[in-house]
Amino acid sequence: MAADDTKKTEGETPAKAEAAAKPAAKKPAAKKPAAKKPAAKKPAAKAEAAAKPAAKKPAAKKPAAKAAAAAKPAAAKKLAAKAKPPAAVKKPAVKAEPAAKKPAPERPAKQKAAQKPAPELRHGKEGKATVVDAAGKELEARALNAALFAVPADVNTLHLVVRAEQAARRRGTASTKTRGEVSGSTAKLYRQKGTGRARAGSVKSPIRTGGGVTFGPHPRSFAIKVNRKVVRQALAMALSNRAENGNLFVAAGLQLDEPSTAALNDFLVKLDIAAPVLVVTHDEPSVAKSVRNLSYAEVSEVGALSTEQVLRARSLVLTEKAFAALNEA
């Protein structure tokens, strides 16, 4: 038994020796941490690197050296400035004046055409009637009736009478129909509720197309009542103003057997008076017809003479018959 045991032990020992040898072979792998020790020395290398800047501190003194170097030129400049005479002080540079530009050649100014002065219009004697012949030559000056040709003007009276004359010419025939005058049914168009539309009544409502007109014009008279004496007074004021300015003429010898616009136009051109012109006649149809086609002239009978016509015209030309009838009125 002992021999067998010894054999077993002898047989086991090589195996155990090999097993024991295997772990021994793995020991170098266990030395890996020891191989890492140099890596652990890295902090020391960092410390050395950190120590290097500390060693470079003397190099940080360079700015002081630069300041000293910069101070030397400054001191040298001060000494140089003291050594220079005061006359060497630099004067401010004077800017060179730009060369004077040659003036551009002036263009000759365009000469405006000389405006001819307006020709002086002909005026007769103030406060009198100037009598002229068919050629326009002055013959004499006739006295005027003071009751008709020497009345001071009143603007309010003239305005009232002129406005009344203009209003009397209005026809006043403008007319419209109310909802009661429009033809159409009075029945309600549709029921009050349930349609979704706005409520509606008669088709003649002013808010509907074809309905009546609210507050529309209706025929009426625009006449303004003015007393007869006021009307005569206003006419006398207008005639007095034209006579006072010397714009009252009497055409002696102006007799036309038949209407002739050319003949009357030649007479008025020769007369050379301010336009528009009012020609006053007294039962002289040939003269009246001759004036009707002149744009700058107007004609009126003595009995139909109005204040507005006299004020609208700048000059009055009366025939012999018209002057006699008007001056004796």
WODACOR-V549318 format. One record per residue. N is the residue number from 1. RES is the residue in three letters. PHI is phi in degrees with one decimal (* if undefined). NEAR is the number of other ideal C-beta (glycine too) atoms within 8 Angstrom. Layout:
# WODACOR-V549318
n=N res=RES phi=PHI near=NEAR
n=N res=RES phi=PHI near=NEAR
This chain:
# WODACOR-V549318
n=1 res=MET phi=* near=4
n=2 res=ALA phi=-66.1 near=5
n=3 res=ALA phi=-68.8 near=6
n=4 res=ASP phi=-63.0 near=7
n=5 res=ASP phi=-64.8 near=8
n=6 res=THR phi=-65.5 near=8
n=7 res=LYS phi=-64.3 near=8
n=8 res=LYS phi=-62.8 near=8
n=9 res=THR phi=-66.3 near=8
n=10 res=GLU phi=-67.1 near=8
n=11 res=GLY phi=-71.9 near=8
n=12 res=GLU phi=-79.0 near=8
n=13 res=THR phi=-61.3 near=8
n=14 res=PRO phi=-63.3 near=8
n=15 res=ALA phi=-65.7 near=8
n=16 res=LYS phi=-64.8 near=8
n=17 res=ALA phi=-63.5 near=8
n=18 res=GLU phi=-67.7 near=8
n=19 res=ALA phi=-64.2 near=8
n=20 res=ALA phi=-69.3 near=8
n=21 res=ALA phi=-72.3 near=8
n=22 res=LYS phi=-61.5 near=8
n=23 res=PRO phi=-62.9 near=8
n=24 res=ALA phi=-66.9 near=7
n=25 res=ALA phi=-70.9 near=7
n=26 res=LYS phi=-80.1 near=8
n=27 res=LYS phi=-59.6 near=8
n=28 res=PRO phi=-56.3 near=6
n=29 res=ALA phi=-64.2 near=6
n=30 res=ALA phi=-70.0 near=7
n=31 res=LYS phi=-79.5 near=8
n=32 res=LYS phi=-57.1 near=7
n=33 res=PRO phi=-58.8 near=7
n=34 res=ALA phi=-65.5 near=6
n=35 res=ALA phi=-68.6 near=7
n=36 res=LYS phi=-80.4 near=8
n=37 res=LYS phi=-57.8 near=8
n=38 res=PRO phi=-58.8 near=6
n=39 res=ALA phi=-64.2 near=6
n=40 res=ALA phi=-68.3 near=7
n=41 res=LYS phi=-80.6 near=8
n=42 res=LYS phi=-58.8 near=7
n=43 res=PRO phi=-55.6 near=7
n=44 res=ALA phi=-64.8 near=7
n=45 res=ALA phi=-66.0 near=8
n=46 res=LYS phi=-64.0 near=8
n=47 res=ALA phi=-62.3 near=8
n=48 res=GLU phi=-65.4 near=8
n=49 res=ALA phi=-64.0 near=7
n=50 res=ALA phi=-69.2 near=8
n=51 res=ALA phi=-72.6 near=8
n=52 res=LYS phi=-59.7 near=8
n=53 res=PRO phi=-56.1 near=7
n=54 res=ALA phi=-62.0 near=7
n=55 res=ALA phi=-71.7 near=7
n=56 res=LYS phi=-82.7 near=8
n=57 res=LYS phi=-55.1 near=8
n=58 res=PRO phi=-56.5 near=6
n=59 res=ALA phi=-67.3 near=6
n=60 res=ALA phi=-67.3 near=7
n=61 res=LYS phi=-78.2 near=8
n=62 res=LYS phi=-59.4 near=7
n=63 res=PRO phi=-54.8 near=7
n=64 res=ALA phi=-62.3 near=7
n=65 res=ALA phi=-65.8 near=8
n=66 res=LYS phi=-63.3 near=8
n=67 res=ALA phi=-62.4 near=8
n=68 res=ALA phi=-66.1 near=8
n=69 res=ALA phi=-65.5 near=8
n=70 res=ALA phi=-70.7 near=8
n=71 res=ALA phi=-69.0 near=8
n=72 res=LYS phi=-61.4 near=8
n=73 res=PRO phi=-61.9 near=8
n=74 res=ALA phi=-63.6 near=8
n=75 res=ALA phi=-65.0 near=8
n=76 res=ALA phi=-65.2 near=8
n=77 res=LYS phi=-64.7 near=8
n=78 res=LYS phi=-62.0 near=8
n=79 res=LEU phi=-62.3 near=8
n=80 res=ALA phi=-64.4 near=8
n=81 res=ALA phi=-66.1 near=7
n=82 res=LYS phi=-68.8 near=6
n=83 res=ALA phi=-72.2 near=5
n=84 res=LYS phi=-70.5 near=7
n=85 res=PRO phi=-70.9 near=4
n=86 res=PRO phi=-61.3 near=5
n=87 res=ALA phi=-68.4 near=4
n=88 res=ALA phi=-81.8 near=6
n=89 res=VAL phi=-65.3 near=5
n=90 res=LYS phi=-70.5 near=4
n=91 res=LYS phi=-89.9 near=4
n=92 res=PRO phi=-60.7 near=4
n=93 res=ALA phi=-66.4 near=4
n=94 res=VAL phi=-91.6 near=4
n=95 res=LYS phi=-69.5 near=4
n=96 res=ALA phi=-70.9 near=4
n=97 res=GLU phi=-68.8 near=4
n=98 res=PRO phi=-65.1 near=5
n=99 res=ALA phi=-62.3 near=4
n=100 res=ALA phi=-62.9 near=4
n=101 res=LYS phi=-77.6 near=5
n=102 res=LYS phi=-68.4 near=4
n=103 res=PRO phi=-62.0 near=5
n=104 res=ALA phi=-67.0 near=4
n=105 res=PRO phi=-60.3 near=4
n=106 res=GLU phi=-72.9 near=5
n=107 res=ARG phi=-80.4 near=4
n=108 res=PRO phi=-63.6 near=4
n=109 res=ALA phi=-64.1 near=4
n=110 res=LYS phi=-69.3 near=4
n=111 res=GLN phi=-82.5 near=4
n=112 res=LYS phi=-70.7 near=5
n=113 res=ALA phi=-61.3 near=4
n=114 res=ALA phi=-61.5 near=4
n=115 res=GLN phi=-75.0 near=5
n=116 res=LYS phi=-70.8 near=4
n=117 res=PRO phi=-61.7 near=4
n=118 res=ALA phi=-61.6 near=4
n=119 res=PRO phi=-62.9 near=4
n=120 res=GLU phi=-71.2 near=4
n=121 res=LEU phi=-77.8 near=7
n=122 res=ARG phi=-77.9 near=8
n=123 res=HIS phi=-130.0 near=7
n=124 res=GLY phi=-89.9 near=13
n=125 res=LYS phi=-73.0 near=7
n=126 res=GLU phi=-71.6 near=9
n=127 res=GLY phi=79.0 near=8
n=128 res=LYS phi=-137.8 near=12
n=129 res=ALA phi=-95.8 near=15
n=130 res=THR phi=-90.4 near=12
n=131 res=VAL phi=-93.1 near=11
n=132 res=VAL phi=-128.3 near=12
n=133 res=ASP phi=-93.5 near=8
n=134 res=ALA phi=-66.0 near=8
n=135 res=ALA phi=-88.0 near=5
n=136 res=GLY phi=91.0 near=9
n=137 res=LYS phi=-82.6 near=6
n=138 res=GLU phi=-75.7 near=7
n=139 res=LEU phi=-104.4 near=7
n=140 res=GLU phi=-161.4 near=5
n=141 res=ALA phi=-123.4 near=9
n=142 res=ARG phi=-105.1 near=9
n=143 res=ALA phi=-73.9 near=5
n=144 res=LEU phi=-116.4 near=13
n=145 res=ASN phi=-71.8 near=8
n=146 res=ALA phi=-64.6 near=6
n=147 res=ALA phi=-69.2 near=7
n=148 res=LEU phi=-114.6 near=13
n=149 res=PHE phi=-118.9 near=14
n=150 res=ALA phi=-141.4 near=9
n=151 res=VAL phi=-105.4 near=10
n=152 res=PRO phi=-65.1 near=5
n=153 res=ALA phi=-80.1 near=9
n=154 res=ASP phi=-127.9 near=7
n=155 res=VAL phi=-63.3 near=6
n=156 res=ASN phi=-63.7 near=6
n=157 res=THR phi=-66.1 near=11
n=158 res=LEU phi=-62.1 near=14
n=159 res=HIS phi=-63.9 near=8
n=160 res=LEU phi=-62.7 near=12
n=161 res=VAL phi=-69.4 near=14
n=162 res=VAL phi=-64.0 near=12
n=163 res=ARG phi=-64.1 near=9
n=164 res=ALA phi=-66.8 near=13
n=165 res=GLU phi=-66.9 near=11
n=166 res=GLN phi=-69.0 near=9
n=167 res=ALA phi=-69.0 near=10
n=168 res=ALA phi=-68.7 near=9
n=169 res=ARG phi=-80.4 near=5
n=170 res=ARG phi=-73.5 near=7
n=171 res=ARG phi=-75.6 near=3
n=172 res=GLY phi=67.5 near=8
n=173 res=THR phi=-104.2 near=5
n=174 res=ALA phi=-62.7 near=7
n=175 res=SER phi=-147.9 near=8
n=176 res=THR phi=-137.9 near=8
n=177 res=LYS phi=-105.2 near=8
n=178 res=THR phi=-82.7 near=10
n=179 res=ARG phi=-66.8 near=10
n=180 res=GLY phi=-80.8 near=6
n=181 res=GLU phi=-98.0 near=6
n=182 res=VAL phi=-73.4 near=11
n=183 res=SER phi=-80.0 near=2
n=184 res=GLY phi=165.0 near=9
n=185 res=SER phi=-77.5 near=5
n=186 res=THR phi=-99.5 near=5
n=187 res=ALA phi=-71.0 near=5
n=188 res=LYS phi=-68.1 near=8
n=189 res=LEU phi=-65.4 near=7
n=190 res=TYR phi=-154.6 near=6
n=191 res=ARG phi=-62.2 near=6
n=192 res=GLN phi=-68.0 near=5
n=193 res=LYS phi=-127.5 near=5
n=194 res=GLY phi=100.2 near=5
n=195 res=THR phi=-91.0 near=6
n=196 res=GLY phi=87.2 near=3
n=197 res=ARG phi=-95.9 near=6
n=198 res=ALA phi=-68.7 near=3
n=199 res=ARG phi=-64.0 near=6
n=200 res=ALA phi=-140.7 near=9
n=201 res=GLY phi=-115.2 near=6
n=202 res=SER phi=-76.3 near=12
n=203 res=VAL phi=-72.7 near=9
n=204 res=LYS phi=-91.1 near=11
n=205 res=SER phi=-61.4 near=11
n=206 res=PRO phi=-61.2 near=8
n=207 res=ILE phi=-86.7 near=4
n=208 res=ARG phi=-106.1 near=9
n=209 res=THR phi=-63.4 near=3
n=210 res=GLY phi=86.9 near=6
n=211 res=GLY phi=-84.2 near=13
n=212 res=GLY phi=-73.0 near=12
n=213 res=VAL phi=-110.6 near=8
n=214 res=THR phi=-89.0 near=6
n=215 res=PHE phi=55.6 near=3
n=216 res=GLY phi=-79.5 near=9
n=217 res=PRO phi=-71.5 near=6
n=218 res=HIS phi=-135.5 near=7
n=219 res=PRO phi=-54.4 near=6
n=220 res=ARG phi=-159.0 near=6
n=221 res=SER phi=-99.7 near=4
n=222 res=PHE phi=-99.6 near=8
n=223 res=ALA phi=-62.9 near=7
n=224 res=ILE phi=-113.4 near=9
n=225 res=LYS phi=-76.3 near=5
n=226 res=VAL phi=-131.1 near=9
n=227 res=ASN phi=-62.9 near=6
n=228 res=ARG phi=-62.5 near=6
n=229 res=LYS phi=-63.1 near=6
n=230 res=VAL phi=-67.5 near=11
n=231 res=VAL phi=-64.4 near=12
n=232 res=ARG phi=-65.5 near=8
n=233 res=GLN phi=-63.8 near=10
n=234 res=ALA phi=-64.0 near=14
n=235 res=LEU phi=-64.3 near=13
n=236 res=ALA phi=-65.4 near=12
n=237 res=MET phi=-63.6 near=15
n=238 res=ALA phi=-66.0 near=13
n=239 res=LEU phi=-65.9 near=14
n=240 res=SER phi=-64.3 near=14
n=241 res=ASN phi=-64.4 near=10
n=242 res=ARG phi=-69.0 near=13
n=243 res=ALA phi=-70.7 near=16
n=244 res=GLU phi=-63.6 near=8
n=245 res=ASN phi=-87.6 near=8
n=246 res=GLY phi=75.7 near=10
n=247 res=ASN phi=-111.2 near=13
n=248 res=LEU phi=-115.9 near=15
n=249 res=PHE phi=-124.9 near=15
n=250 res=VAL phi=-118.5 near=14
n=251 res=ALA phi=-88.7 near=12
n=252 res=ALA phi=-88.2 near=10
n=253 res=GLY phi=80.7 near=6
n=254 res=LEU phi=-86.2 near=10
n=255 res=GLN phi=-129.7 near=4
n=256 res=LEU phi=-118.2 near=11
n=257 res=ASP phi=-71.8 near=4
n=258 res=GLU phi=-143.1 near=5
n=259 res=PRO phi=-59.9 near=8
n=260 res=SER phi=-149.3 near=9
n=261 res=THR phi=-68.0 near=11
n=262 res=ALA phi=-64.5 near=6
n=263 res=ALA phi=-65.5 near=9
n=264 res=LEU phi=-69.9 near=15
n=265 res=ASN phi=-64.7 near=9
n=266 res=ASP phi=-62.4 near=8
n=267 res=PHE phi=-63.8 near=12
n=268 res=LEU phi=-70.3 near=12
n=269 res=VAL phi=-67.5 near=7
n=270 res=LYS phi=-65.5 near=8
n=271 res=LEU phi=-67.4 near=11
n=272 res=ASP phi=55.4 near=7
n=273 res=ILE phi=-118.5 near=13
n=274 res=ALA phi=-70.2 near=8
n=275 res=ALA phi=-102.9 near=8
n=276 res=PRO phi=-73.6 near=10
n=277 res=VAL phi=-115.1 near=15
n=278 res=LEU phi=-111.3 near=15
n=279 res=VAL phi=-99.3 near=15
n=280 res=VAL phi=-106.7 near=15
n=281 res=THR phi=-119.4 near=14
n=282 res=HIS phi=-140.6 near=11
n=283 res=ASP phi=57.6 near=6
n=284 res=GLU phi=-132.4 near=10
n=285 res=PRO phi=-65.3 near=7
n=286 res=SER phi=-64.2 near=11
n=287 res=VAL phi=-68.7 near=14
n=288 res=ALA phi=-62.3 near=12
n=289 res=LYS phi=-70.8 near=8
n=290 res=SER phi=-72.4 near=13
n=291 res=VAL phi=-89.4 near=13
n=292 res=ARG phi=-58.7 near=8
n=293 res=ASN phi=-97.4 near=5
n=294 res=LEU phi=-94.4 near=10
n=295 res=SER phi=-71.5 near=3
n=296 res=TYR phi=-100.3 near=6
n=297 res=ALA phi=-128.7 near=13
n=298 res=GLU phi=-140.0 near=11
n=299 res=VAL phi=-124.1 near=11
n=300 res=SER phi=-154.5 near=12
n=301 res=GLU phi=-81.1 near=10
n=302 res=VAL phi=-61.8 near=12
n=303 res=GLY phi=-70.3 near=4
n=304 res=ALA phi=-104.7 near=6
n=305 res=LEU phi=-66.0 near=11
n=306 res=SER phi=-120.6 near=9
n=307 res=THR phi=-62.7 near=14
n=308 res=GLU phi=-62.7 near=9
n=309 res=GLN phi=-64.1 near=11
n=310 res=VAL phi=-66.6 near=14
n=311 res=LEU phi=-72.1 near=10
n=312 res=ARG phi=-72.7 near=8
n=313 res=ALA phi=-89.3 near=12
n=314 res=ARG phi=-92.9 near=8
n=315 res=SER phi=-135.5 near=13
n=316 res=LEU phi=-116.5 near=13
n=317 res=VAL phi=-122.2 near=14
n=318 res=LEU phi=-110.2 near=14
n=319 res=THR phi=-74.8 near=15
n=320 res=GLU phi=-62.1 near=10
n=321 res=LYS phi=-66.1 near=10
n=322 res=ALA phi=-66.5 near=13
n=323 res=PHE phi=-67.1 near=12
n=324 res=ALA phi=-64.1 near=9
n=325 res=ALA phi=-71.6 near=10
n=326 res=LEU phi=-80.5 near=13
n=327 res=ASN phi=-74.3 near=11
n=328 res=GLU phi=-91.5 near=6
n=329 res=ALA phi=-69.9 near=7
